[in-house]
Amino acid sequence: MADGESPDRQRLDKWLWFARFARTRTLAQELITTGKVRINRERTKSSSHLVRAGDVITVAIGREVRVVRITGFAERRGGAPEARRLYDDLARPSGPESEVESDDGEA
């Protein structure tokens, strides 16, 4: 790994690209430099910022805002299923405990 990276840290632009938040690393850098990315609620404009597992990343892409917690890193860009293993989506509920039961008023 380069740029001061270690197995427990990775450059923000690379992580965004590997996790498929951007189609290219250049577009990932553009998201960062235009202020559309936050790390643990702090805006960053440095593509070389090193992120760690457990960091919460907020990304504004178009009209959508994604909030995720980093769970891992990759050495290369893989497919979508592999990319989803790099983070937990905090803004979207998952699992049966998040399902809302409808109450139709019948007893």
Secondary structure, 3 states (H helix, E strand, C coil): CCCCCECCEEEHHHHHHHCCCCCCHHHHHHHHHCCCEEECCEECCCCCCEEECCCEEEEEECCEEEEEEECCCCCCCCCHHHHHCCEEECCCCCCHHHCCCCCCCCC
